[in-house]
Amino acid sequence: MIFDKQNMFFDKVQLAGSEVASDIINVGKGEAYDPMTVVVAVEGGAAGATYTGTLKTGTAVVEGNISPATTLVTSFSIPGSFKLPRGNQGLLQLIVDTTDTTGKITAGLVYDDDVK
């Protein structure tokens, strides 16, 4: 699995026990026959920490967030991976809410299917 800097939501970002919004990725509007895979991992996470992730899409950026935002995925497992769902409007952003204060999160889009 290879991460491309242009397709990174988070790159070893320190978690602070609250909600954190990722960088916004501009992938262009449209769908793919074989969509990319979203991969999310936490390094050095706290035992018993909880994580909730949401993937949003939209057409514009307002104050560091996508606007108007449409939710593509309401909840996904962290760590984990999933195929980018249909409905992409061009811009993508991950929102992660966590109780973890020790871990570092890395997340991005990859082309490989074998992310285990």
C-alpha positions as a Markdown table, in Angstrom:
| # | Residue | x | y | z |
|---|---|---|---|---|
| 1 | Met | 0.0 | 0.0 | 0.0 |
| 2 | Ile | 1.4 | 3.4 | -1.0 |
| 3 | Phe | 0.1 | 6.7 | 0.3 |
| 4 | Asp | 0.3 | 9.7 | -2.1 |
| 5 | Lys | 0.8 | 13.0 | -0.3 |
| 6 | Gln | -1.9 | 14.6 | -2.5 |
| 7 | Asn | -4.5 | 12.0 | -1.3 |
| 8 | Met | -3.8 | 12.3 | 2.4 |
| 9 | Phe | -6.5 | 13.3 | 4.9 |
| 10 | Phe | -4.3 | 13.0 | 7.9 |
| 11 | Asp | -0.5 | 12.4 | 8.1 |
| 12 | Lys | 0.4 | 11.3 | 11.6 |
| 13 | Val | -1.7 | 14.0 | 13.2 |
| 14 | Gln | -1.7 | 14.0 | 17.0 |
| 15 | Leu | -5.1 | 13.3 | 18.5 |
| 16 | Ala | -6.4 | 15.5 | 21.3 |
| 17 | Gly | -9.5 | 13.7 | 22.6 |
| 18 | Ser | -12.0 | 15.7 | 20.6 |
| 19 | Glu | -13.3 | 16.2 | 17.1 |
| 20 | Val | -10.7 | 16.8 | 14.4 |
| 21 | Ala | -11.3 | 17.7 | 10.7 |
| 22 | Ser | -8.9 | 16.5 | 8.1 |
| 23 | Asp | -7.3 | 18.3 | 5.2 |
| 24 | Ile | -9.6 | 18.6 | 2.2 |
| 25 | Ile | -8.7 | 16.4 | -0.8 |
| 26 | Asn | -9.8 | 17.6 | -4.3 |
| 27 | Val | -10.4 | 14.4 | -6.3 |
| 28 | Gly | -12.6 | 16.0 | -8.9 |
| 29 | Lys | -16.3 | 15.4 | -9.4 |
| 30 | Gly | -17.5 | 12.1 | -10.7 |
| 31 | Glu | -17.5 | 8.4 | -10.1 |
| 32 | Ala | -14.9 | 5.7 | -10.9 |
| 33 | Tyr | -15.5 | 2.2 | -12.1 |
| 34 | Asp | -13.0 | 0.9 | -9.5 |
| 35 | Pro | -13.1 | 3.5 | -6.7 |
| 36 | Met | -10.1 | 4.3 | -4.5 |
| 37 | Thr | -9.9 | 2.9 | -1.0 |
| 38 | Val | -10.0 | 5.1 | 2.1 |
| 39 | Val | -7.5 | 3.8 | 4.7 |
| 40 | Val | -7.5 | 5.0 | 8.3 |
| 41 | Ala | -4.9 | 3.9 | 11.0 |
| 42 | Val | -4.0 | 5.1 | 14.5 |
| 43 | Glu | -0.5 | 4.7 | 15.8 |
| 44 | Gly | 0.1 | 4.5 | 19.6 |
| 45 | Gly | -3.6 | 4.9 | 20.4 |
| 46 | Ala | -4.8 | 4.8 | 24.0 |
| 47 | Ala | -6.3 | 1.5 | 25.2 |
| 48 | Gly | -10.1 | 1.7 | 25.3 |
| 49 | Ala | -10.2 | 4.8 | 23.2 |
| 50 | Thr | -13.3 | 5.3 | 21.0 |
| 51 | Tyr | -13.3 | 6.6 | 17.4 |
| 52 | Thr | -16.1 | 7.8 | 15.2 |
| 53 | Gly | -15.4 | 8.7 | 11.6 |
| 54 | Thr | -17.5 | 10.5 | 9.0 |
| 55 | Leu | -16.7 | 11.1 | 5.3 |
| 56 | Lys | -18.1 | 14.3 | 3.8 |
| 57 | Thr | -18.2 | 15.6 | 0.2 |
| 58 | Gly | -19.0 | 19.0 | -1.2 |
| 59 | Thr | -18.2 | 21.6 | -3.9 |
| 60 | Ala | -16.6 | 24.5 | -2.0 |
| 61 | Val | -14.3 | 25.2 | 1.0 |
| 62 | Val | -15.5 | 27.7 | 3.7 |
| 63 | Glu | -13.2 | 28.4 | 6.7 |
| 64 | Gly | -11.3 | 25.1 | 6.3 |
| 65 | Asn | -14.5 | 22.9 | 6.0 |
| 66 | Ile | -16.5 | 21.6 | 3.0 |
| 67 | Ser | -19.6 | 23.6 | 2.3 |
| 68 | Pro | -22.3 | 22.7 | 1.6 |
| 69 | Ala | -21.3 | 19.3 | 3.0 |
| 70 | Thr | -23.0 | 16.0 | 2.2 |
| 71 | Thr | -22.2 | 13.0 | 4.3 |
| 72 | Leu | -21.1 | 10.0 | 2.2 |
| 73 | Val | -20.4 | 7.6 | 5.1 |
| 74 | Thr | -21.9 | 8.3 | 8.5 |
| 75 | Ser | -19.7 | 5.9 | 10.6 |
| 76 | Phe | -16.8 | 3.7 | 9.9 |
| 77 | Ser | -14.4 | 1.6 | 11.8 |
| 78 | Ile | -11.0 | 3.0 | 12.9 |
| 79 | Pro | -8.6 | 1.5 | 12.2 |
| 80 | Gly | -10.1 | 0.2 | 8.9 |
| 81 | Ser | -10.6 | 0.7 | 5.3 |
| 82 | Phe | -13.5 | 1.0 | 2.8 |
| 83 | Lys | -14.1 | 1.8 | -0.8 |
| 84 | Leu | -15.0 | 5.4 | -1.7 |
| 85 | Pro | -18.8 | 5.4 | -2.1 |
| 86 | Arg | -20.7 | 6.9 | -5.0 |
| 87 | Gly | -21.9 | 10.5 | -4.6 |
| 88 | Asn | -18.5 | 12.3 | -4.8 |
| 89 | Gln | -19.0 | 16.1 | -5.5 |
| 90 | Gly | -15.3 | 16.8 | -6.0 |
| 91 | Leu | -14.0 | 17.6 | -2.5 |
| 92 | Leu | -13.6 | 15.1 | 0.4 |
| 93 | Gln | -13.0 | 15.5 | 4.1 |
| 94 | Leu | -12.8 | 13.2 | 7.1 |
| 95 | Ile | -14.2 | 14.2 | 10.5 |
| 96 | Val | -13.0 | 12.0 | 13.4 |
| 97 | Asp | -14.3 | 12.3 | 16.9 |
| 98 | Thr | -12.3 | 10.4 | 19.5 |
| 99 | Thr | -11.5 | 10.1 | 23.2 |
| 100 | Asp | -7.8 | 9.3 | 22.3 |
| 101 | Thr | -5.2 | 11.8 | 23.4 |
| 102 | Thr | -2.0 | 9.7 | 22.8 |
| 103 | Gly | -2.4 | 8.4 | 19.3 |
| 104 | Lys | -1.5 | 9.7 | 15.9 |
| 105 | Ile | -3.9 | 9.3 | 13.0 |
| 106 | Thr | -3.0 | 8.6 | 9.4 |
| 107 | Ala | -5.6 | 8.5 | 6.7 |
| 108 | Gly | -5.7 | 8.7 | 2.9 |
| 109 | Leu | -6.9 | 7.4 | -0.4 |
| 110 | Val | -5.0 | 4.4 | -2.0 |
| 111 | Tyr | -5.4 | 2.5 | -5.2 |
| 112 | Asp | -4.5 | -0.9 | -3.8 |
| 113 | Asp | -7.2 | -3.4 | -2.7 |
| 114 | Asp | -4.9 | -5.4 | -0.3 |
| 115 | Val | -4.6 | -3.0 | 2.7 |
| 116 | Lys | -4.4 | -5.7 | 5.4 |
